[in-house]
C-alpha cells in the first residue's frame, strides 16, 4: 500500500466537515507519504505523527497516490475558481 497523511485541520474547508482544532504551523504536517508499506505500518506511522492527521491508503498499482497531491491544490473553493 501507499500511505499519505495530512493534517486533519485541512478538512475544515470542506462543506459539512467536522471542525478540527487548528494548531501551530510549526507542528502541522502539510502532507507526507510512505510507499510500499503494510496497512499496519501506515496506521502506526499516522498515529505517531506530531499532529492529528488524516490517513489515506492507496493500492500501490492504481496510480491514485500521485493524484492525491494534484487534488490537494483545488481543495478550497477560491482555488477551484482560479484553476478552472
C-alpha positions in Angstrom: 0.0 0.0 0.0 1.0 3.7 -0.4 0.0 5.9 2.5 -0.4 9.7 2.7 -1.0 11.7 5.8 -2.1 15.3 6.1 -3.2 17.5 9.0 -6.8 16.8 9.9 -7.4 20.6 10.0 -7.1 20.6 6.2 -10.6 19.2 6.0 -12.1 22.2 7.9 -12.6 23.8 4.5 -14.8 21.0 3.3 -18.6 21.6 3.4 -20.2 19.8 6.3 -16.8 18.6 7.7 -16.3 18.2 11.4 -14.0 21.0 12.5 -10.6 20.0 13.9 -8.7 22.4 16.1 -6.2 24.4 14.2 -2.7 24.0 15.7 0.6 25.9 15.4 2.1 26.0 11.9 5.3 24.8 13.5 3.9 21.3 14.1 1.3 21.0 11.3 2.1 18.2 8.8 1.0 19.7 5.4 1.4 16.2 3.9 3.8 13.3 3.9 3.9 10.0 2.0 5.2 6.5 2.5 5.2 3.9 -0.3 5.1 0.1 -0.2 4.0 -0.2 3.5 1.5 -2.5 5.1 -1.7 -1.2 6.5 -0.4 -1.9 10.0 2.7 0.2 9.3 0.7 3.0 7.8 -1.6 3.2 10.8 1.3 3.1 13.2 3.1 5.9 11.2 0.0 8.0 11.3 -0.6 7.5 15.0 3.0 8.6 15.7 2.6 11.9 13.7 3.3 15.2 15.6 -0.3 16.5 15.0 -3.7 14.9 14.3 -3.7 13.6 10.7 -6.0 12.0 8.2 -4.5 8.8 6.8 -5.2 7.9 3.1 -4.3 4.4 1.9 -3.9 3.6 -1.7 -3.2 0.5 -3.7 0.4 0.6 -5.0 -0.6 -0.2 -8.5 -3.6 2.2 -9.1 -1.7 5.5 -9.6 -4.0 7.3 -7.1 -1.3 8.4 -4.8 0.1 11.0 -7.2 -3.5 12.2 -8.0 -4.0 12.8 -4.2 -1.4 15.6 -4.3 -2.9 17.1 -7.5 -6.3 17.2 -5.9 -5.0 19.0 -2.8 -4.3 22.1 -4.9 -8.0 22.6 -5.6 -9.3 21.9 -2.1 -10.6 25.4 -1.4 -13.4 27.0 -3.5 -11.5 30.1 -4.4 -8.6 27.9 -5.7 -11.1 25.9 -7.8 -12.5 29.1 -9.5 -8.9 30.3 -10.3 -7.8 26.9 -11.7 -10.9 26.3 -13.7 
